[in-house]
Every structure is written in C-alpha cells, then in structure tokens.
C-alpha cells in the first residue's frame, strides 16, 4: 500500500505541476498556486478566492479532476490507497515496530 501511495503522489503531483488544466466539482476552473506536501493551493478563477485542498483525497473523492488522458484509469488504480493516505504511513510504522523483535530471524 505504501508503494502504491507513493506512486499516486508522484503521478498526481507530477500532473499538477505540469500546467495541465485542473477543475473542481463545484468551483470550476482552478489555477494551481503551489503543491506543498499533500496540500494543493489553488486560485479559483470565477471567484478570485484562494483555497487549499488535500490533493489525493480530493481526487479520490471526485472533487478535483485533471485533464490528462489516463486520469480516470489512474484514479481507479490508486483510489483505495488515496482514501487511506493518512492511515497508511502510521500503519507501516506500527508494523515495523511490531516486527523489530523478529528482525534477526528474517535476515
């Protein structure tokens, strides 16, 4: 799951920073201001407001769309991990901690 999540971050983050049109379900056309970590800062063209979104969660829930040919296919591929974006790293850390006493047997 962590590998898939990292792949999703790289793919969608790459699209966002490549000047491909981005739209919001309710706000319409967006101008990308910045992508910092998981947060996307945008300028809403029709209202002039600036908003922030959690990128992967907003995509997985259908609020943000990016005009890329394989966008829907990639959303379908990564949706399950994108919805658990905040949970996966902590679960990985917990699993690594739980496995620590057995590390010498796994080598």
N, C-alpha and C positions, 0 to 999 in steps of 0.2 A: 504493500500500500504506500509506503514511504517513497519508493522509487516512482510509482505512478503519480503520486502527488508532486514530486519534483519535476517530472516530465510535464505535467499540466502547468505548473508555474512557469517553466521555461517556454513552453509553447505559447500560452496565452499572453505572458509577459512580453514575448517577442513580437506578437501581433500588435499589442497595444503601443509599443514603442516604434512601430514601423509606419505610422501615419495612415493606417487603414481606417476607413470610417467606422465609428462606434456609435450605436444608438441605445437609448434607454427606452424601456417599455412605456413609461409614462411621460418622460421629458423630451423624447425625440433625439435629435442630433446632438452629439457631445463633442467637445474639443478636449482632448487629453492634455492636462496640465503637467502631471507627474505621476509616476508609479514608484512608490516607496514601500518596499517590502510587499506586504499583502494589500496595501491600501492604494486605491486609484483616486487621484484628484482630477476632477473634470470641470469644465465650464459648460453650462447649459446654454446653447445658442439662442433659444427662443426667449429665455427669461433673463439671461445675463448672470445668473447665480453660479456660484462655485459649490460643488458638493464632493463628498468623499464616499467611496464605496469599497467594500471588501471585494476585491476583484473576482476570485474564484467562486465565492459563494454567490455573488450577483449573477455570474454567468450560469452557474448550475441551476439557480432558481428562475432563470429565464428573464431576468431584468435587463441584462446587458447583452447586446449582440454585436459581433464584429463581422464586417463584410469580407470574410475570407471564404474561399471555395470549399474548404473542408471543415468549416467551423462546426456545423451540426454534427458531423461524424466524430470530431474530437470531443465535443460536449458529451455525446453518448458514451464514448470510451472512458472519459475521466469523471463523469458526473458523480458516481458513488464516492470516490475519494475526495472530490472537491467539497461535497456536502459535509465531510468529516475532517476538513482541513485543520481545524484547531485541536481535534482529538488525537489524530494520528501521531504527531511527534511525542506527546506525553505518553501514549501507549507504548511507543517504541522504547522510550527511556525506561518505563516500568518493566518491560520485557527484558531489556539489557541488564537491569539491576537484579531481576529475579534469576537470570541465567549466570550471574557472576560466580556463585559458588561452584558451578559445574564447568566453568571455562577450561580448567585443566584436563577434563575428560573429553572435551570436544576438539582439542587440537590434534 
